[in-house]
Every structure is written in structure tokens, then in C-alpha cells.
Amino acid sequence: MEFLDKDNRRVTMCYKTNNDHPDGNHVLAIPLYQSQLLFTQHKMRGIEFPGGKVEEGEQSIQAIKRELFEETGGIPETIDYIAQYQVHTFDNSIFKKDVYIVKVKSFEEKSDYLETRGPL
């Protein structure tokens, strides 16, 4: 699948399974809690799904667990790799995002959700 984003950049996406190797430098969770979508409220961008950058030395699956916890306090029950998309940037940098469906089993209340206001 291919399309242009709001900034006229080419985006390519392909569906994945848990048998595929996630190798993105960013991650995005589509979390479900009690059969409802779980969002977070970013302090600048507004309501969105949790996600972010894969840190140095970190695997994609570790990053999705960390980002989910940092932004919502969510503890995953199951994590399924479903897609990867790449944004073809104008400066030729690589922006590749792994997308996961995450079933959240519980939450840990936190005093700080970093750049977000916590779970919605």
C-alpha cells in the first residue's frame, strides 16, 4: 500500500505477522483495554496512540512495551506485530515505524507520563 501524507511525503506500508522481524526505528501501539481503544493525550499533539523512537540498543518489541508504559502506565497481556510503514522523507532520512496491536491487561498509576497526560 502506498499513499501521500498531509505533507506530500510518500508513505509505503505492508502488513506483517509475528513471524516477521520488526526492524523499525519507531514504534506505534494500537492498544485495547477491556475491548476499547486506549489513547494517550500528548501535551503538544493532542490525542494519539502511544509510540515513539526505538532507543539505542533496544529491540522494537522492547520499545513498544516501554512506550506503552511510559505514556499510559499500561502493562501488556499480548502483543501482535501487524504492520510496518516507511515515510520517504525529503531529506532522505529513514523513518520506519513498526505497528503493534497490544491487549492491555492492567495499568500502573504513575506520577509522570513524560510528554503525555496519561491514558484516555
N, C-alpha and C positions, 0 to 999 in steps of 0.2 A: 504494500500500500504506500502511496506517495501523495503528498499534498503540500501546499504553501501555507505557512503560518501567517499570523497577523502582521509580521514584519517582512513578509515576502521571502522568507527563507524556505528552502526545500527541506521537507521532513520525510524520511522514509521509516516505515515501521514494519516489523514482521512479528508474527505470533511465535511463542516459544512454549516449551513444556519443561517439566522438572528434569528431563533427560538432557536438556541443552545446558551449555556452560554460560552463565551470566558473566559478561566482561565489561559492563558499562562503567563510566566514571561518575555516574549519578544514579540515584535510585528513586522510585516512586512507589508508595504503598497505596493500594485501594483497600482500606481496612473495613471489615464488617464486624459489628458488635451487636449481639442479640438480633441478628437478621436486619440490621440497619447500617447504612453507610456512616462511617466515622470520619469527621473532618477535624481540622485544626484551624485556628484563626491566626494567620501570620500578622505581625504588628504593622507591616507595611503593605503587603499584597492582599490582605483580606482572607476570606475563607478558601481553603485549599486542602488537598490531600497531603499527608505527611511525606517528606522526602528530603533529599539533599545530596551532597557530594560524598563519594567514597573516599575515605581518608587514606593516606599513605600507609601501605602495608595491610590494608583491610580488604577483605573479600566483599563482594556485592551483598551476599546474604547477611554478613555481619553488619554491614551498613544499614540495611533495611530494618533490622532489629534495633539498632542504636537510634536511628532517626525516629522510628515509631515511638520508642520510649522517651527520647528527649522532648519530642513535640506533643505527646499526648499522655505519657505515662503508661501506655498500653503494653501488655505482655502477650505475645503471640501464642496461639494454640497451634495453628497450621500456617504455613507459608507456601504459596504456589507461584512459581515463575510463569508469567503468561505472555509477556511481550518485551520487545526492545525497540526503541526508536532512536534515530540519529537526526540531529539538526545540523544541516550543512551551513555552517556559519560563513559570514562574509570575510572573516579574517583567516579562514581555513583551520581554525582550532577544532578539536574533536569534542563534540558534546553527544555522548551516547548514554541513554537512560534505560536501566532495567526496571520493568514494571512487575509488581507482585500483587496478588490477592492475599490478604492477611486476615485470618479469622482471629479476632482478639478474644482471649479468654477472661482477662481481668485488667484492672488498672491499679497503678500505684500512684497515690496522690503525691504531688511534688510541689515544692515551694517556688520552683523556677522551671519554666518550659522553654528557656533560651529565647529564641526570636519569635515564639508564638505565645498566645494566651491560653494554650492548653486545648483539651479535647472539646469537640462540639458534636 
